[in-house]
Amino acid sequence: MKKRVSLDMPIGKLTRVDDFLPSPKELMASEKKVKVTLYLKKSNVETLKNTAKQSHTKYQRIIRELVGRYVEHYSHVSG
């Protein structure tokens, strides 16, 4: 007969680690956003929407991330 292992108890030696995560308030704090109107190619928007649907997110969030990374990259290059 095999010895049963209790899954309710920790397995192995435990080590306490410092709490390094930011507080929920810090996580929610983000830069202020500004609304802009932007005309894009329909095919590009459809591609972004399909990508967003597969990733279970919003296509506007993908656009914000793309623009943000582009600006961040080129602000370091020229600065």
N, CA, C and O atoms as CSV, one atom per row, in Angstrom:
chain,resi,resn,atom,element,x,y,z
A,1,MET,N,N,0.835,-1.171,0.000
A,1,MET,CA,C,0.000,0.000,0.000
A,1,MET,C,C,0.889,1.248,0.000
A,1,MET,O,O,1.858,1.323,0.756
A,2,LYS,N,N,0.549,2.246,-0.869
A,2,LYS,CA,C,1.344,3.465,-0.973
A,2,LYS,C,C,0.983,4.437,0.141
A,2,LYS,O,O,-0.158,4.503,0.599
A,3,LYS,N,N,1.997,5.188,0.560
A,3,LYS,CA,C,1.788,6.196,1.583
A,3,LYS,C,C,1.107,7.407,0.939
A,3,LYS,O,O,1.565,7.893,-0.096
A,4,ARG,N,N,0.039,7.889,1.528
A,4,ARG,CA,C,-0.686,9.041,0.990
A,4,ARG,C,C,0.006,10.337,1.415
A,4,ARG,O,O,0.484,10.473,2.541
A,5,VAL,N,N,0.041,11.272,0.485
A,5,VAL,CA,C,0.640,12.573,0.757
A,5,VAL,C,C,-0.485,13.576,0.969
A,5,VAL,O,O,-1.410,13.667,0.162
A,6,SER,N,N,-0.396,14.324,2.059
A,6,SER,CA,C,-1.395,15.344,2.335
A,6,SER,C,C,-1.074,16.585,1.509
A,6,SER,O,O,0.010,17.153,1.640
A,7,LEU,N,N,-2.000,17.005,0.668
A,7,LEU,CA,C,-1.785,18.173,-0.173
A,7,LEU,C,C,-2.096,19.475,0.559
A,7,LEU,O,O,-1.857,20.561,0.033
A,8,ASP,N,N,-2.633,19.361,1.780
A,8,ASP,CA,C,-2.945,20.555,2.559
A,8,ASP,C,C,-1.712,21.121,3.256
A,8,ASP,O,O,-1.717,22.272,3.692
A,9,MET,N,N,-0.684,20.335,3.358
A,9,MET,CA,C,0.527,20.757,4.067
A,9,MET,C,C,1.594,21.166,3.061
A,9,MET,O,O,1.653,20.612,1.964
A,10,PRO,N,N,2.448,22.141,3.426
A,10,PRO,CA,C,3.539,22.534,2.529
A,10,PRO,C,C,4.518,21.392,2.318
A,10,PRO,O,O,4.753,20.581,3.214
A,11,ILE,N,N,5.081,21.342,1.127
A,11,ILE,CA,C,6.054,20.308,0.797
A,11,ILE,C,C,7.427,20.955,0.764
A,11,ILE,O,O,7.624,21.935,0.045
A,12,GLY,N,N,8.366,20.441,1.509
A,12,GLY,CA,C,9.729,20.963,1.510
A,12,GLY,C,C,9.919,22.093,2.504
A,12,GLY,O,O,9.000,22.473,3.230
A,13,LYS,N,N,11.155,22.628,2.518
A,13,LYS,CA,C,11.519,23.698,3.436
A,13,LYS,C,C,10.954,25.025,2.928
A,13,LYS,O,O,11.063,25.333,1.741
A,14,LEU,N,N,10.353,25.807,3.818
A,14,LEU,CA,C,9.776,27.094,3.448
A,14,LEU,C,C,10.732,28.219,3.805
A,14,LEU,O,O,11.432,28.158,4.816
A,15,THR,N,N,10.755,29.250,2.964
A,15,THR,CA,C,11.586,30.419,3.214
A,15,THR,C,C,10.720,31.658,3.068
A,15,THR,O,O,10.054,31.843,2.049
A,16,ARG,N,N,10.732,32.503,4.083
A,16,ARG,CA,C,9.957,33.741,4.027
A,16,ARG,C,C,10.707,34.747,3.159
A,16,ARG,O,O,11.920,34.910,3.289
A,17,VAL,N,N,9.974,35.417,2.275
A,17,VAL,CA,C,10.574,36.435,1.413
A,17,VAL,C,C,9.944,37.788,1.738
A,17,VAL,O,O,8.797,37.864,2.179
A,18,ASP,N,N,10.707,38.845,1.513
A,18,ASP,CA,C,10.199,40.191,1.749
A,18,ASP,C,C,9.074,40.502,0.772
A,18,ASP,O,O,9.045,39.997,-0.351
A,19,ASP,N,N,8.152,41.343,1.222
A,19,ASP,CA,C,7.051,41.772,0.368
A,19,ASP,C,C,7.582,42.841,-0.575
A,19,ASP,O,O,7.817,43.974,-0.156
A,20,PHE,N,N,7.771,42.494,-1.838
A,20,PHE,CA,C,8.354,43.403,-2.813
A,20,PHE,C,C,7.313,44.003,-3.754
A,20,PHE,O,O,7.644,44.856,-4.578
A,21,LEU,N,N,6.080,43.572,-3.642
A,21,LEU,CA,C,5.036,44.052,-4.545
A,21,LEU,C,C,4.557,45.438,-4.127
A,21,LEU,O,O,4.470,45.727,-2.933
A,22,PRO,N,N,4.246,46.297,-5.095
A,22,PRO,CA,C,3.707,47.611,-4.751
A,22,PRO,C,C,2.293,47.477,-4.197
A,22,PRO,O,O,1.613,46.476,-4.423
A,23,SER,N,N,1.869,48.496,-3.473
A,23,SER,CA,C,0.519,48.466,-2.910
A,23,SER,C,C,-0.505,48.561,-4.042
A,23,SER,O,O,-0.177,49.025,-5.133
A,24,PRO,N,N,-1.735,48.128,-3.793
A,24,PRO,CA,C,-2.765,48.231,-4.830
A,24,PRO,C,C,-2.957,49.664,-5.325
A,24,PRO,O,O,-3.218,49.878,-6.509
A,25,LYS,N,N,-2.831,50.643,-4.436
A,25,LYS,CA,C,-2.970,52.041,-4.834
A,25,LYS,C,C,-1.874,52.433,-5.823
A,25,LYS,O,O,-2.128,53.161,-6.783
A,26,GLU,N,N,-0.652,51.948,-5.583
A,26,GLU,CA,C,0.456,52.241,-6.495
A,26,GLU,C,C,0.257,51.551,-7.842
A,26,GLU,O,O,0.630,52.095,-8.882
A,27,LEU,N,N,-0.325,50.365,-7.824
A,27,LEU,CA,C,-0.583,49.655,-9.073
A,27,LEU,C,C,-1.630,50.380,-9.911
A,27,LEU,O,O,-1.537,50.403,-11.138
A,28,MET,N,N,-2.605,50.960,-9.267
A,28,MET,CA,C,-3.678,51.637,-9.979
A,28,MET,C,C,-3.247,53.008,-10.486
A,28,MET,O,O,-3.806,53.512,-11.461
A,29,ALA,N,N,-2.263,53.611,-9.837
A,29,ALA,CA,C,-1.808,54.935,-10.263
A,29,ALA,C,C,-1.070,54.815,-11.590
A,29,ALA,O,O,-0.107,54.059,-11.716
A,30,SER,N,N,-1.531,55.562,-12.558
A,30,SER,CA,C,-0.859,55.571,-13.847
A,30,SER,C,C,-0.857,57.000,-14.367
A,30,SER,O,O,-1.533,57.877,-13.830
A,31,GLU,N,N,-0.094,57.211,-15.406
A,31,GLU,CA,C,-0.050,58.545,-15.986
A,31,GLU,C,C,-1.423,58.925,-16.507
A,31,GLU,O,O,-2.213,58.075,-16.918
A,32,LYS,N,N,-1.686,60.225,-16.478
A,32,LYS,CA,C,-2.955,60.691,-17.028
A,32,LYS,C,C,-2.965,60.441,-18.526
A,32,LYS,O,O,-1.937,60.530,-19.198
A,33,LYS,N,N,-4.129,60.132,-19.025
A,33,LYS,CA,C,-4.283,59.858,-20.448
A,33,LYS,C,C,-4.998,61.025,-21.111
A,33,LYS,O,O,-5.816,61.703,-20.488
A,34,VAL,N,N,-4.684,61.249,-22.371
A,34,VAL,CA,C,-5.303,62.298,-23.163
A,34,VAL,C,C,-6.010,61.642,-24.337
A,34,VAL,O,O,-5.442,60.792,-25.022
A,35,LYS,N,N,-7.246,62.040,-24.561
A,35,LYS,CA,C,-8.011,61.468,-25.664
A,35,LYS,C,C,-7.586,62.133,-26.971
A,35,LYS,O,O,-7.501,63.358,-27.057
A,36,VAL,N,N,-7.322,61.311,-27.986
A,36,VAL,CA,C,-6.961,61.817,-29.311
A,36,VAL,C,C,-7.830,61.125,-30.356
A,36,VAL,O,O,-8.301,60.007,-30.150
A,37,THR,N,N,-8.031,61.797,-31.463
A,37,THR,CA,C,-8.729,61.203,-32.599
A,37,THR,C,C,-7.680,60.846,-33.630
A,37,THR,O,O,-6.816,61.658,-33.959
A,38,LEU,N,N,-7.758,59.638,-34.134
A,38,LEU,CA,C,-6.716,59.125,-35.005
A,38,LEU,C,C,-7.361,58.332,-36.133
A,38,LEU,O,O,-8.227,57.491,-35.891
A,39,TYR,N,N,-6.944,58.597,-37.353
A,39,TYR,CA,C,-7.429,57.830,-38.499
A,39,TYR,C,C,-6.379,56.792,-38.869
A,39,TYR,O,O,-5.222,57.129,-39.124
A,40,LEU,N,N,-6.791,55.526,-38.896
A,40,LEU,CA,C,-5.907,54.416,-39.238
A,40,LEU,C,C,-6.499,53.651,-40.410
A,40,LEU,O,O,-7.690,53.760,-40.700
A,41,LYS,N,N,-5.659,52.880,-41.075
A,41,LYS,CA,C,-6.151,52.015,-42.148
A,41,LYS,C,C,-7.101,50.981,-41.554
A,41,LYS,O,O,-6.845,50.421,-40.488
A,42,LYS,N,N,-8.185,50.743,-42.254
A,42,LYS,CA,C,-9.190,49.787,-41.775
A,42,LYS,C,C,-8.573,48.406,-41.569
A,42,LYS,O,O,-8.884,47.722,-40.594
A,43,SER,N,N,-7.699,48.000,-42.491
A,43,SER,CA,C,-7.077,46.674,-42.375
A,43,SER,C,C,-6.203,46.583,-41.120
A,43,SER,O,O,-6.131,45.528,-40.489
A,44,ASN,N,N,-5.539,47.689,-40.758
A,44,ASN,CA,C,-4.712,47.685,-39.549
A,44,ASN,C,C,-5.573,47.537,-38.297
A,44,ASN,O,O,-5.230,46.793,-37.378
A,45,VAL,N,N,-6.690,48.254,-38.275
A,45,VAL,CA,C,-7.584,48.178,-37.118
A,45,VAL,C,C,-8.183,46.780,-37.005
A,45,VAL,O,O,-8.299,46.247,-35.902
A,46,GLU,N,N,-8.562,46.185,-38.125
A,46,GLU,CA,C,-9.108,44.825,-38.098
A,46,GLU,C,C,-8.072,43.838,-37.573
A,46,GLU,O,O,-8.397,42.942,-36.794
A,47,THR,N,N,-6.824,44.006,-38.003
A,47,THR,CA,C,-5.752,43.138,-37.511
A,47,THR,C,C,-5.575,43.307,-36.007
A,47,THR,O,O,-5.439,42.323,-35.279
A,48,LEU,N,N,-5.577,44.557,-35.541
A,48,LEU,CA,C,-5.439,44.816,-34.104
A,48,LEU,C,C,-6.612,44.239,-33.316
A,48,LEU,O,O,-6.424,43.690,-32.230
A,49,LYS,N,N,-7.810,44.362,-33.857
A,49,LYS,CA,C,-8.983,43.809,-33.177
A,49,LYS,C,C,-8.900,42.289,-33.081
A,49,LYS,O,O,-9.236,41.717,-32.044
A,50,ASN,N,N,-8.455,41.630,-34.150
A,50,ASN,CA,C,-8.303,40.174,-34.115
A,50,ASN,C,C,-7.236,39.761,-33.109
A,50,ASN,O,O,-7.417,38.802,-32.359
A,51,THR,N,N,-6.130,40.488,-33.098
A,51,THR,CA,C,-5.064,40.197,-32.137
A,51,THR,C,C,-5.568,40.391,-30.714
A,51,THR,O,O,-5.292,39.573,-29.836
A,52,ALA,N,N,-6.301,41.465,-30.489
A,52,ALA,CA,C,-6.838,41.750,-29.158
A,52,ALA,C,C,-7.823,40.668,-28.721
A,52,ALA,O,O,-7.825,40.251,-27.563
A,53,LYS,N,N,-8.647,40.224,-29.640
A,53,LYS,CA,C,-9.626,39.181,-29.314
A,53,LYS,C,C,-8.922,37.891,-28.894
A,53,LYS,O,O,-9.340,37.237,-27.938
A,54,GLN,N,N,-7.861,37.527,-29.603
A,54,GLN,CA,C,-7.103,36.320,-29.266
A,54,GLN,C,C,-6.404,36.466,-27.917
A,54,GLN,O,O,-6.225,35.487,-27.193
A,55,SER,N,N,-6.011,37.698,-27.582
A,55,SER,CA,C,-5.291,37.954,-26.334
A,55,SER,C,C,-6.225,38.328,-25.189
A,55,SER,O,O,-5.764,38.603,-24.082
A,56,HIS,N,N,-7.531,38.342,-25.444
A,56,HIS,CA,C,-8.535,38.699,-24.435
A,56,HIS,C,C,-8.259,40.081,-23.846
A,56,HIS,O,O,-8.260,40.259,-22.628
A,57,THR,N,N,-8.025,41.043,-24.715
A,57,THR,CA,C,-7.803,42.419,-24.292
A,57,THR,C,C,-8.489,43.349,-25.282
A,57,THR,O,O,-9.159,42.887,-26.205
A,58,LYS,N,N,-8.329,44.645,-25.099
A,58,LYS,CA,C,-8.951,45.620,-25.984
A,58,LYS,C,C,-7.932,46.129,-26.990
A,58,LYS,O,O,-6.752,46.281,-26.675
A,59,TYR,N,N,-8.403,46.390,-28.208
A,59,TYR,CA,C,-7.468,46.824,-29.244
A,59,TYR,C,C,-6.915,48.221,-28.949
A,59,TYR,O,O,-5.796,48.537,-29.352
A,60,GLN,N,N,-7.686,49.055,-28.252
A,60,GLN,CA,C,-7.188,50.381,-27.897
A,60,GLN,C,C,-5.976,50.274,-26.976
A,60,GLN,O,O,-5.047,51.076,-27.067
A,61,ARG,N,N,-5.992,49.295,-26.103
A,61,ARG,CA,C,-4.865,49.081,-25.191
A,61,ARG,C,C,-3.614,48.692,-25.977
A,61,ARG,O,O,-2.508,49.116,-25.643
A,62,ILE,N,N,-3.794,47.887,-27.019
A,62,ILE,CA,C,-2.659,47.499,-27.862
A,62,ILE,C,C,-2.097,48.726,-28.577
A,62,ILE,O,O,-0.881,48.891,-28.663
A,63,ILE,N,N,-2.980,49.589,-29.090
A,63,ILE,CA,C,-2.527,50.808,-29.763
A,63,ILE,C,C,-1.758,51.693,-28.788
A,63,ILE,O,O,-0.694,52.210,-29.128
A,64,ARG,N,N,-2.291,51.873,-27.571
A,64,ARG,CA,C,-1.587,52.686,-26.561
A,64,ARG,C,C,-0.209,52.127,-26.277
A,64,ARG,O,O,0.764,52.873,-26.175
A,65,GLU,N,N,-0.126,50.802,-26.149
A,65,GLU,CA,C,1.160,50.158,-25.859
A,65,GLU,C,C,2.134,50.347,-27.019
A,65,GLU,O,O,3.311,50.634,-26.801
A,66,LEU,N,N,1.650,50.189,-28.245
A,66,LEU,CA,C,2.509,50.381,-29.422
A,66,LEU,C,C,3.055,51.803,-29.490
A,66,LEU,O,O,4.254,52.009,-29.682
A,67,VAL,N,N,2.169,52.778,-29.332
A,67,VAL,CA,C,2.599,54.178,-29.390
A,67,VAL,C,C,3.555,54.483,-28.243
A,67,VAL,O,O,4.567,55.157,-28.436
A,68,GLY,N,N,3.237,53.993,-27.055
A,68,GLY,CA,C,4.095,54.225,-25.901
A,68,GLY,C,C,5.491,53.655,-26.084
A,68,GLY,O,O,6.480,54.321,-25.776
A,69,ARG,N,N,5.579,52.433,-26.580
A,69,ARG,CA,C,6.896,51.820,-26.802
A,69,ARG,C,C,7.671,52.539,-27.896
A,69,ARG,O,O,8.887,52.703,-27.795
A,70,TYR,N,N,6.971,52.967,-28.942
A,70,TYR,CA,C,7.616,53.698,-30.037
A,70,TYR,C,C,8.223,54.998,-29.506
A,70,TYR,O,O,9.389,55.297,-29.761
A,71,VAL,N,N,7.423,55.760,-28.771
A,71,VAL,CA,C,7.894,57.035,-28.229
A,71,VAL,C,C,9.041,56.812,-27.254
A,71,VAL,O,O,10.035,57.537,-27.289
A,72,GLU,N,N,8.911,55.817,-26.389
A,72,GLU,CA,C,9.969,55.527,-25.417
A,72,GLU,C,C,11.269,55.158,-26.127
A,72,GLU,O,O,12.340,55.622,-25.738
A,73,HIS,N,N,11.183,54.336,-27.152
A,73,HIS,CA,C,12.372,53.907,-27.883
A,73,HIS,C,C,13.061,55.095,-28.542
A,73,HIS,O,O,14.271,55.273,-28.399
A,74,TYR,N,N,12.298,55.905,-29.261
A,74,TYR,CA,C,12.903,56.994,-30.008
A,74,TYR,C,C,13.252,58.197,-29.140
A,74,TYR,O,O,14.057,59.031,-29.553
A,75,SER,N,N,12.675,58.309,-27.962
A,75,SER,CA,C,13.091,59.392,-27.067
A,75,SER,C,C,14.459,59.076,-26.469
A,75,SER,O,O,15.220,59.993,-26.161
A,76,HIS,N,N,14.787,57.781,-26.298
A,76,HIS,CA,C,16.112,57.386,-25.802
A,76,HIS,C,C,17.158,57.498,-26.900
A,76,HIS,O,O,18.309,57.839,-26.624
A,77,VAL,N,N,16.780,57.218,-28.128
A,77,VAL,CA,C,17.717,57.256,-29.251
A,77,VAL,C,C,18.137,58.692,-29.543
A,77,VAL,O,O,19.322,58.971,-29.730
A,78,SER,N,N,17.169,59.600,-29.583
A,78,SER,CA,C,17.487,60.986,-29.940
A,78,SER,C,C,17.966,61.796,-28.744
A,78,SER,O,O,18.594,62.841,-28.914
A,79,GLY,N,N,17.673,61.320,-27.528
A,79,GLY,CA,C,18.018,62.084,-26.328
A,79,GLY,C,C,19.339,61.717,-25.848
A,79,GLY,O,O,19.803,62.256,-24.844
